Each structure stands twice: as structure tokens, then as C-alpha cells.
Amino acid sequence: MKYLCSKCSNQLTKFEIELNELYPVGKLYCEICQKKHERKLIEKLKKSFENDLDIYNFKH
């Protein structure tokens, strides 16, 4: 059975299928699309922490 990436429709390798089974994110992603997805999530987290830490940016 062939598994395709949800984003780019490339066929997943055996290694990519195993990664998706070990660390499911709801969709099947190839390694390249997974990294893009992770970067987007990291940016969202970074922005939310920046907003939370604004209380420390007070003027002297």
C-alpha cells in the first residue's frame, strides 16, 4: 500500500511512515513537509512567548 504526503503528494519512504506512526500529528507528511510544519509551529510558540514576556520590557 502506498502512502502519500498530505501536503505535496510525494510517496512516503518506509522511514517516513515509521516516523509518522511514532509521532502522529494528524496528517501524513514527508520529511521536508514535516520540517516546514515544525518551523511554523515553533514560530507560533515563539510569538506567544514574546507576548507573555512583554511585561519585562519596562522603561527605566
N, C-alpha and C positions, 0 to 999 in steps of 0.2 A: 504494500500500500504506500502510495506517495503522499508525503506531507508537504504543503506549500506554505511559504511565509505569508502571513496575513497582510503585510504591507507591500512587498514587492513581487510576490508570487513566484519567487525562486524556490526550487526544490530544496528541502532541508537535508543536511547530512545526518548521519547516524549520531554524531556528537551533538549537533544542534537539537535533535529530537530528545536526546538524553537530558540536555540542559533544560529544555522546556518542561520535561517531566519532573526534574528535581526542583526547579524554581519556577512554578507556573505564575504567569502574570495575566492570565485570562485569554490571551491570544498566542498563536504560534508565530515566533519571529526568528529570522535567520540571525546570525551573529552580528552582521552590520546593522540591521534594523534594531536589534536589541540594544546595541550601544547607543544609537540615536535616541531611543526611548528612555534609556537610563539617564542620558545627558539632560533631556527635557525635565525629567523628574528631579534631578539634582538642582537645576536652575530654579524650579518652583520652590524647593525646600530652602535654597539659599535666600531667595527673595522673602520668604515668610520669616526666616530668622533675622534678616536685616530689619524688617518692620518691627519685630519684637525687641530688638536691641536699640531702637531709636531713642529710648529714654536715657541712654548713656551719652548722647550727643548734646550735652548742655553747654551753653556759652559761659565762659569764665568772667 
